[in-house]
Amino acid sequence: MDTLKLVAAALLLIAGVVGFYWFADVSGALRALALIGIVLVALAIAAFTGLGRKARDFITESQFELRKVVWPTRQETIQTTIVILIVVIILSIILWLIDMFLGWVILEKLLKARV
C-alpha cells in the first residue's frame, strides 16, 4: 500500500508540473498557486507512508538536536572571523612570495641559462 501511495504522489507531482506548463495562457500566479497546492497534497499523501513516517521522525529528532547546539555569541563570531581573515592574508602573502621566487628561478636562471 505504501508503494501505491508513493506512486500516486509522484504521479500527482508530474501532473502538476505538466499542468503548470500546459496551461501557459492562464495567469502565472494562479498556476503557481495550483502547483503549490498539488505539491502540498502530494507531500501529504507521501507523509502517510512508512518512508514518510521515517522522514517525520528524522525531522523531529533533528529539531530536538538543534535545541542542544550551543551557538557562538556575536563577539566569538567576530573574533573567529578576524582570525580567519588574518590567516588567509598571511597564507596569501606566503604563496605570492613562493610564486614570485619560482617565477624568478624559472624565467631568470633556467631559461636565460639556455640562451
C-alpha positions in Angstrom: 0.0 0.0 0.0 2.9 2.4 0.7 4.3 1.9 -2.7 0.9 2.7 -4.2 0.7 5.9 -2.2 4.2 7.0 -3.2 3.4 6.3 -6.9 0.3 8.3 -6.6 2.2 11.2 -5.0 4.8 11.0 -7.8 2.2 11.0 -10.5 0.4 13.9 -8.9 3.7 15.9 -8.9 4.3 15.0 -12.5 0.7 16.0 -13.4 1.2 19.3 -11.5 4.4 20.2 -13.4 2.9 19.2 -16.7 -0.3 21.2 -16.0 1.8 24.2 -14.9 3.4 24.3 -18.4 0.3 23.1 -20.3 -1.9 26.0 -19.1 0.7 28.6 -20.1 -2.1 31.0 -21.1 -3.5 31.1 -17.6 -2.2 33.7 -15.1 1.3 32.8 -13.7 0.2 33.4 -10.1 -2.8 31.1 -10.4 -0.6 28.4 -12.0 2.0 28.8 -9.2 -0.7 28.6 -6.6 -2.2 25.5 -8.1 1.3 23.9 -8.3 2.0 24.7 -4.7 -1.4 23.1 -3.7 -0.6 20.0 -5.7 2.9 19.7 -4.1 1.3 20.0 -0.7 -1.3 17.3 -1.5 1.5 15.0 -2.8 3.5 15.6 0.3 0.5 14.9 2.5 -0.1 11.6 0.6 3.6 10.6 0.9 3.7 11.6 4.6 1.3 8.7 5.5 3.7 6.0 4.2 6.4 4.2 6.1 9.0 6.3 4.4 7.0 9.5 5.3 6.8 8.5 9.0 10.6 7.9 9.0 11.1 11.3 7.4 8.9 13.0 10.0 10.7 11.2 12.8 14.0 12.3 11.4 12.9 15.9 11.2 11.6 15.8 14.8 14.8 14.3 16.1 16.8 16.9 14.1 14.9 19.7 15.6 15.5 18.2 19.1 19.2 18.0 18.4 19.2 21.6 17.1 18.0 22.8 20.5 21.1 21.2 22.1 23.5 23.2 19.9 25.4 25.9 21.6 25.6 28.8 19.1 28.6 31.2 19.3 28.0 34.7 20.6 28.4 37.7 18.3 31.8 38.5 19.9 33.0 35.0 19.3 31.9 35.1 15.7 33.6 38.4 15.1 36.9 37.2 16.7 36.9 34.0 14.8 36.2 35.8 11.5 39.1 38.2 12.2 41.5 35.3 12.9 40.5 33.6 9.7 40.9 36.7 7.7 44.4 37.3 9.1 45.4 33.7 8.4 44.1 33.9 4.8 46.1 37.1 4.3 49.3 35.7 5.7 48.9 32.5 3.6 48.2 34.5 0.5 51.3 36.6 1.0 53.4 33.4 1.6 52.0 31.8 -1.6 52.6 35.0 -3.6 56.2 35.1 -2.4 56.7 31.4 -3.3 55.2 32.1 -6.8 57.4 35.1 -7.3 60.5 33.2 -6.3 59.7 30.2 -8.5 58.9 32.5 -11.4 62.2 34.3 -10.9 64.1 31.0 -10.8 62.4 29.7 -13.9 62.5 32.8 -16.0 65.8 34.3 -15.0 68.0 31.4 -14.1 66.8 28.4 -16.1 65.5 30.0 -19.3 68.4 32.5 -19.7 71.0 29.9 -19.0 69.9 28.0 -22.2 70.1 31.1 -24.4 
